[in-house]
Amino acid sequence: MVIPSEPIGSIPRPASLLAGLDDHAAGRIGPEQLQDLCDAALRDTISRFEATGSSVITDGEQTKPSFATYPLQGLTMLAPDGAVIPFADGHTRQLPRLTAGPFRYGVRSATYVTAARALTTSQVKQAVIAPSALSLLYPTGGIAGYSREEFLADLMDEAEADIRGALDAGAASVQVDFTEGRLSLKLDPSGGVLRSFIELNNAVLDRFSEAERARIGVHTCPGGDQDSTHSADIDYADLLPSLLQLPVGTFYIQLASEPDPERVLEIVADHARPSQRIFVGVTDPINPIVETPEQVCDRVLLAARYLGTDRLGTCDDCGFSPFGDDVSTSRDTAFAKIKARIEGTALAAAALGG
């Protein structure tokens, strides 16, 4: 028996790349030198991913400024004072604010797929940002000459092109990051914002065929940045029934850091469709302690009690460095956790198969 296991996305960037990004921003090095550092970080990331035994890898988001803002690179119609995301430890992240239309992506995820596939024969998975997250770029006061309806139409076209481009570039699967789903319930306990997010994401996903949606998954977690979260205090029971109605083949659900994983598994078992594969988080990226393979195995066996084995997979709870400047977790710790996930999943598969 084989239980599939996949990463979520980001890996902490090496110190050399982070220093190079600062040097480039300050004009101390040119674009060619920065590209050399990016290439080196990508090669090392893929090599270390392969050394863990993972059959599915990512590029570690080494050249993304963050999991959410990569489409905005190079755009000029942005102001810095957009939506603020508060984290439990008191720090915040702030999105930019769109100042003019039409909205277009500056970078699409196919570029990351192409660069990674040139360096490996392993299956490459690509994470993309959900259109619902980018909908927060539009200001509440509106934009003169560019209505919210026009913005959302452009956003849906761009999000579709981003996903389709990654699939066409050879990504084995595309993961839509929807961390704002749980956060929306903190901002609006009535669920109205969540419903609008689900409707927007559904409108994009409905543009794909059933075969294409089988290669698309959705990731949910309470956020992860600088060893803190933005919405872990929100009950999963208020999110998962709606989330699991999205028309995709796969879900990646943060679970290792949940205080009551059995309760979450019960909700998933009650609401997920039999055709959907459920990857459950078995490693916690914001916990500095590296899980043992035996701990991972126990988490997999627990999940199998509720979900069976035919549709079960494992993953990390979240990316290890969703924002490029987050150095709260080391590269060595990230890959040690990934290796424990691979080995622990194999132990569970052997136990369940026997």
Secondary structure, DSSP 8 states (H G I E B T S, - for coil): ----EE--S-----HHHHHHHHHHHTTSS-HHHHHHHHHHHHHHHHHHHHHTT-SEE--TTTT-SBTTTGGGTT--SEES---EEE-TTS-EEE--EE-SS----SS-THHHHHHHHTT-SSEEEEEEE-HHHHGGGS-TT-BTTB-HHHHHHHHHHHHHHHHHHHHHTT-SEEEEE-THHHHHHHH-TTSHHHHHHHHHHHHHHTTS-HHHHTTEEEEE-S--BTTB-SSTTS-GGGTHHHHTTSS-SEEEE--TT-S-HHHHHHHHHHHS-TT-EEEEEEE-TTSSS---HHHHHHHHHHHHHHH-STTEEEEESS-S-SBTT--SS-HHHHHHHHHHHHHHHHHHHHHHH-
